[in-house]
């Protein structure tokens, strides 16, 4: 398996990324943030048996934080708007599982 790309062919270097994992922790996709002259831009990067592709995974798309919920199915869940907010909520509310949807 080729290593995960660290640059986009048009948008350049990734400034931040968020990994989407299955319930068992398998890496499924990554949402990547780019800083451009027009502002921030996001692109999904999906892993397949053939390699990495700049596209969203097929539907149904995974939830960000799914592996955390699988580890703590009894926990209260907070749905957030975006991966950055889910990460912040996870720090602020450690008793909950913070999650978000892709796109």
Residue pairs with C-beta under 8 A, 6 or more apart in sequence:
1 47
1 51
2 51
2 52
4 30
4 45
4 47
4 52
5 45
5 52
5 54
6 13
6 14
7 13
7 14
8 14
8 32
8 34
8 43
8 54
9 54
11 34
11 36
11 41
11 43
12 34
12 36
13 34
14 32
14 33
14 34
15 33
15 34
15 35
15 40
16 32
16 33
16 84
17 30
17 31
17 32
17 33
17 45
18 30
18 31
18 64
18 83
18 84
18 87
19 27
19 29
19 30
20 27
20 28
20 29
20 30
20 31
20 57
20 61
20 62
20 63
20 64
20 66
20 102
21 27
21 28
21 62
21 66
21 67
22 28
22 62
22 66
22 67
23 66
23 67
23 69
23 70
24 67
24 70
25 67
27 47
28 46
28 47
28 57
28 62
29 44
29 45
29 46
29 47
29 56
29 57
29 61
29 62
29 102
30 44
30 45
31 42
31 43
31 44
31 45
31 64
31 83
31 102
32 42
32 43
32 44
32 45
33 40
33 41
33 42
34 40
34 41
34 42
34 43
43 54
44 54
44 55
44 56
44 57
44 102
44 103
45 52
45 53
45 54
46 52
46 53
46 55
46 56
46 57
56 102
56 103
57 102
61 101
61 102
61 103
62 102
63 69
63 99
63 100
63 101
63 102
64 83
64 86
64 99
64 100
64 101
64 102
65 86
65 90
65 97
65 98
65 99
65 100
66 99
68 90
68 97
68 98
68 99
69 75
69 77
69 97
69 99
72 97
75 95
75 96
75 97
76 95
76 96
76 97
77 96
77 97
77 98
77 99
78 89
78 93
78 96
78 97
78 98
78 99
79 99
79 100
79 101
80 86
80 88
80 89
80 98
80 99
80 100
81 100
82 100
83 100
85 98
85 100
86 98
86 99
86 100
87 98
88 98
89 96
89 98
90 96
90 97
90 98
